[in-house]
Amino acid sequence: MPPSSPWQEILVFLGYGQYCPEGSGLALLARSRDLASRLGSKVTALTMGDRLIDPVVSAAAEAGAHEIVSIEEPALMHYNAEVFAQVLASVVRERGAGLLLFPHTLEATEVAPAVAEMLGIPALTNCIDIESSEGALVVTRPMFGGTRHVRVQVARGTPLVATVQLRVRAAGNGRRSASPAIQRVQLAAAQWSARTRVLGMSEPPAGEVDLTKAQVIVSAGRGAASKPTLKLIEDLASLLGGVVACSRPMADLNWFPRDRIVGTSGKTVKPKLYLACGISGASQHLAGMQEAQTIIAINKDPYAPIFEVAHYGVVGKLEEVLPALINSARLARAGA
Amino acid sequence: MRIIVCVKAIPRGEGRLSISESGDRVICEGAGGVTINESDEYALEQGAALKTALGAELAAITVGPLTSQEALCVALSKGADKAVRIDADISDPGMVARVMAGAIKRLGYDLILTGVESWDYLWSQVGILLATRLGIPSAYAVIGVEFSGDRKSLRVTKELRGGACQYLAMDLPALLCVQYGMHPLSFVPPRRQMWARSQPQDTVTLEELGIEDRPGESPGPFKVLGVGLPERVRWVQFLEGRTPEIADQLMGKIRNATQ
C-alpha cells in the first residue's frame, strides 16, 4: 500500500553490483535518517545487483536504514543508464515514495534527471547539503563554478529526485537501526526496454603510479598550467616522497595523462596528505579527494571551493608560495 | 544528416557577478559580459569535426535573451551553418529542455550534442531531460563516437567512475552529452569572429512553439532562500604572514600529516 504523503518514505540509492555500498551513499543514508526523524518519515536503502550481501545489510543498518529494498537481477550488476532509470522510476512509482536521493556520482548525474522526467517530478542535482527546516527541506547547491552557493527551500510534500554530495565531515553518523526490514524485488528483463546496447567496458589503464595507494599527493590544477610552475610541483612532490596528480582540466589541456586525474572521472584517493595547488575545487574534483586525512590548498582566490574541504589554506600565488615551501622542505630534510 | 549542438551563454567570469539586494539572485554586470559555456564549446568542436567528417549540416541552438547571441556567434565562427535562439529568459532545466525539444523537433535532427554541465547553474540536466522528452537514446560524459557504415547507428565511448569507460551502441536519432576535452578547442582568428557576427541568426518565440504558460511566473515548488559566497567553512585554517613564514608553517603541517 503506497504511503499517502509523498514524504513518508525517503529512498536512498546505495549503489549497484560491486559499487554497493557506496561510501557517499552511506553518508547520505545517515543524513537521511536525521531528516526522517524530523519529518516523520522512514528511510529505505535501495540496492541493485544479483543478490543482497551481508556487508551491505550491516552497513545500511549502521547508517540507520529502516528498510532495505534489494532489486535482484544479474543484469543490474552492471551499469546501463537507460535500464537503471526505468527500474528506479518503477520502484518509486510503486512505493509512492516522494523523495529519491542519490549520492552525486557520474552515473547518478545521468540517471537522476531521466528518472525525474519519467515520473514528471523535478530534480535537484549537484547538491552539497540537504537539511530540514520547519517541515520543509532546504538544499544547498553550488553555482557559478562553485564560487557561489544557493539555498533552496523545497515545499513540504513536493516529490523530488536529488543527487547529493555531502561534504564528508558534515555528514554525521546517523543512528544505528536494530534490524532493517529487507524486501527483495525480483525483476524480469521484460520490465524494461533498452535502446542503448552495452557492448562492454574497460578499466582505466594502470598508469605509471597508483594514485590510490599514494600516501602523499601533490596535485596541480588550472592555476598551475605553466611549465615553471609544474616543475616546482614535481620538485616538491619528490622532496616530500609523494606523487603528482591533477584535476581534470589539466588532462584535457594535455599537461598530464588521464591516469593522473583525481575526481569523479578519475581516481578517488585517500592519502595522508593531499596538497592542492591552483585547484579551484569543482564538485567533480572534491568528490575524489575530500577523504584525504589532511588537505592543504594553495589558491589565489580565497573563495575557491577547494577551501570548503581543506584543513589548511594558503591564499597566494603558486609562483611565490611553492619556491618558499620547497626551500623549507629542503631545510627540513637537511636538518632531519 | 543534421547535427544540432545545444549551447548556452554564461557570464564571462565570476568577477562580474554580484548578488541582488533581495539576496536571492546573482546579477551579471556589464555589457559584453557573456561568453559560450566551456562544456558546450567542447560539444560544438565535436559537432564541427563530425560535420567535416560526414558532410553533415550543423545547427546551433540556444535558449536565452538577446545577449545569448554571443554563444551562437562562437558557434557560427566554428562552423555552424545555422543558428537559432529561443527568446526566453529561463534557467529551470526542465523548462529549458521543454522549449528546446519543441524547437529541435521543428528543425529536424539525426544527432543532438550538448555539454555535460553549465558553469553558471551546474545542473547537468538539460541533455538527459531533452533526450528523455524526445524519447531518443542518450549517453552522458561521452569521450568517443564512431558512426556505422550506413550512418544509422553509433558506437559511443563514455566515462564511468574512476576513469573506467563503457562502450555503447545506439541507433540514430540520439543525443550525446560531450565530456570536457573530447575534441581540442580550436582558435578562431579575429577576422572569422567578425564574419560570424555579421551572419544571420533565427529567433523563435515561445508563442511560436505553442508554449503558452509564462515560465517564471508561478512560484513553483522551490523557493530561493539566499545566494551568497560559500559559507566560510568551520574547519579550514588559513595560514598567514610573510611567504617564508607561511612556508615554514606549511612544512610543520606537512610533517605532522605524513608522520
Boltz contact constraints between the chains, C-beta under 6 A:
constraints:
  - contact:
      token1: [A, 105]
      token2: [B, 161]
      max_distance: 6.0
  - contact:
      token1: [A, 106]
      token2: [B, 141]
      max_distance: 6.0
  - contact:
      token1: [A, 106]
      token2: [B, 161]
      max_distance: 6.0
  - contact:
      token1: [A, 109]
      token2: [B, 124]
      max_distance: 6.0
  - contact:
      token1: [A, 110]
      token2: [B, 140]
      max_distance: 6.0
  - contact:
      token1: [A, 113]
      token2: [B, 125]
      max_distance: 6.0
  - contact:
      token1: [A, 113]
      token2: [B, 128]
      max_distance: 6.0
  - contact:
      token1: [A, 113]
      token2: [B, 129]
      max_distance: 6.0
  - contact:
      token1: [A, 114]
      token2: [B, 128]
      max_distance: 6.0
  - contact:
      token1: [A, 114]
      token2: [B, 132]
      max_distance: 6.0
  - contact:
      token1: [A, 117]
      token2: [B, 129]
      max_distance: 6.0
  - contact:
      token1: [A, 117]
      token2: [B, 132]
      max_distance: 6.0
  - contact:
      token1: [A, 125]
      token2: [B, 123]
      max_distance: 6.0
  - contact:
      token1: [A, 125]
      token2: [B, 124]
      max_distance: 6.0
  - contact:
      token1: [A, 125]
      token2: [B, 125]
      max_distance: 6.0
  - contact:
      token1: [A, 126]
      token2: [B, 122]
      max_distance: 6.0
  - contact:
      token1: [A, 142]
      token2: [B, 122]
      max_distance: 6.0
  - contact:
      token1: [A, 143]
      token2: [B, 121]
      max_distance: 6.0
  - contact:
      token1: [A, 143]
      token2: [B, 122]
      max_distance: 6.0
  - contact:
      token1: [A, 144]
      token2: [B, 14]
      max_distance: 6.0
  - contact:
      token1: [A, 144]
      token2: [B, 120]
      max_distance: 6.0
  - contact:
      token1: [A, 145]
      token2: [B, 119]
      max_distance: 6.0
  - contact:
      token1: [A, 147]
      token2: [B, 14]
      max_distance: 6.0
  - contact:
      token1: [A, 148]
      token2: [B, 26]
      max_distance: 6.0
  - contact:
      token1: [A, 148]
      token2: [B, 227]
      max_distance: 6.0
  - contact:
      token1: [A, 149]
      token2: [B, 230]
      max_distance: 6.0
  - contact:
      token1: [A, 150]
      token2: [B, 227]
      max_distance: 6.0
  - contact:
      token1: [A, 151]
      token2: [B, 225]
      max_distance: 6.0
  - contact:
      token1: [A, 151]
      token2: [B, 226]
      max_distance: 6.0
  - contact:
      token1: [A, 152]
      token2: [B, 222]
      max_distance: 6.0
  - contact:
      token1: [A, 152]
      token2: [B, 224]
      max_distance: 6.0
  - contact:
      token1: [A, 153]
      token2: [B, 223]
      max_distance: 6.0
  - contact:
      token1: [A, 153]
      token2: [B, 225]
      max_distance: 6.0
  - contact:
      token1: [A, 155]
      token2: [B, 221]
      max_distance: 6.0
  - contact:
      token1: [A, 158]
      token2: [B, 221]
      max_distance: 6.0
  - contact:
      token1: [A, 195]
      token2: [B, 137]
      max_distance: 6.0
  - contact:
      token1: [A, 196]
      token2: [B, 137]
      max_distance: 6.0
  - contact:
      token1: [A, 196]
      token2: [B, 168]
      max_distance: 6.0
  - contact:
      token1: [A, 196]
      token2: [B, 170]
      max_distance: 6.0
  - contact:
      token1: [A, 197]
      token2: [B, 169]
      max_distance: 6.0
  - contact:
      token1: [A, 198]
      token2: [B, 168]
      max_distance: 6.0
  - contact:
      token1: [A, 199]
      token2: [B, 167]
      max_distance: 6.0
  - contact:
      token1: [A, 199]
      token2: [B, 169]
      max_distance: 6.0
  - contact:
      token1: [A, 200]
      token2: [B, 167]
      max_distance: 6.0
  - contact:
      token1: [A, 201]
      token2: [B, 164]
      max_distance: 6.0
  - contact:
      token1: [A, 201]
      token2: [B, 166]
      max_distance: 6.0
  - contact:
      token1: [A, 202]
      token2: [B, 165]
      max_distance: 6.0
  - contact:
      token1: [A, 203]
      token2: [B, 164]
      max_distance: 6.0
  - contact:
      token1: [A, 204]
      token2: [B, 163]
      max_distance: 6.0
  - contact:
      token1: [A, 204]
      token2: [B, 164]
      max_distance: 6.0
  - contact:
      token1: [A, 216]
      token2: [B, 258]
      max_distance: 6.0
  - contact:
      token1: [A, 252]
      token2: [B, 180]
      max_distance: 6.0
  - contact:
      token1: [A, 252]
      token2: [B, 181]
      max_distance: 6.0
  - contact:
      token1: [A, 265]
      token2: [B, 159]
      max_distance: 6.0
  - contact:
      token1: [A, 266]
      token2: [B, 163]
      max_distance: 6.0
  - contact:
      token1: [A, 272]
      token2: [B, 257]
      max_distance: 6.0
  - contact:
      token1: [A, 272]
      token2: [B, 258]
      max_distance: 6.0
  - contact:
      token1: [A, 273]
      token2: [B, 257]
      max_distance: 6.0
  - contact:
      token1: [A, 273]
      token2: [B, 258]
      max_distance: 6.0
  - contact:
      token1: [A, 294]
      token2: [B, 257]
      max_distance: 6.0
  - contact:
      token1: [A, 303]
      token2: [B, 229]
      max_distance: 6.0
  - contact:
      token1: [A, 307]
      token2: [B, 236]
      max_distance: 6.0
  - contact:
      token1: [A, 308]
      token2: [B, 230]
      max_distance: 6.0
  - contact:
      token1: [A, 308]
      token2: [B, 233]
      max_distance: 6.0
  - contact:
      token1: [A, 310]
      token2: [B, 236]
      max_distance: 6.0
  - contact:
      token1: [A, 312]
      token2: [B, 237]
      max_distance: 6.0
  - contact:
      token1: [A, 312]
      token2: [B, 239]
      max_distance: 6.0
  - contact:
      token1: [A, 312]
      token2: [B, 253]
      max_distance: 6.0
  - contact:
      token1: [A, 313]
      token2: [B, 236]
      max_distance: 6.0
  - contact:
      token1: [A, 313]
      token2: [B, 238]
      max_distance: 6.0
  - contact:
      token1: [A, 314]
      token2: [B, 239]
      max_distance: 6.0
  - contact:
      token1: [A, 314]
      token2: [B, 246]
      max_distance: 6.0
  - contact:
      token1: [A, 320]
      token2: [B, 243]
      max_distance: 6.0
  - contact:
      token1: [A, 324]
      token2: [B, 243]
      max_distance: 6.0
  - contact:
      token1: [A, 324]
      token2: [B, 244]
      max_distance: 6.0
  - contact:
      token1: [A, 324]
      token2: [B, 247]
      max_distance: 6.0
  - contact:
      token1: [A, 325]
      token2: [B, 247]
      max_distance: 6.0
  - contact:
      token1: [A, 325]
      token2: [B, 250]
      max_distance: 6.0
  - contact:
      token1: [A, 328]
      token2: [B, 247]
      max_distance: 6.0
  - contact:
      token1: [A, 328]
      token2: [B, 248]
      max_distance: 6.0
  - contact:
      token1: [A, 328]
      token2: [B, 251]
      max_distance: 6.0
  - contact:
      token1: [A, 332]
      token2: [B, 251]
      max_distance: 6.0
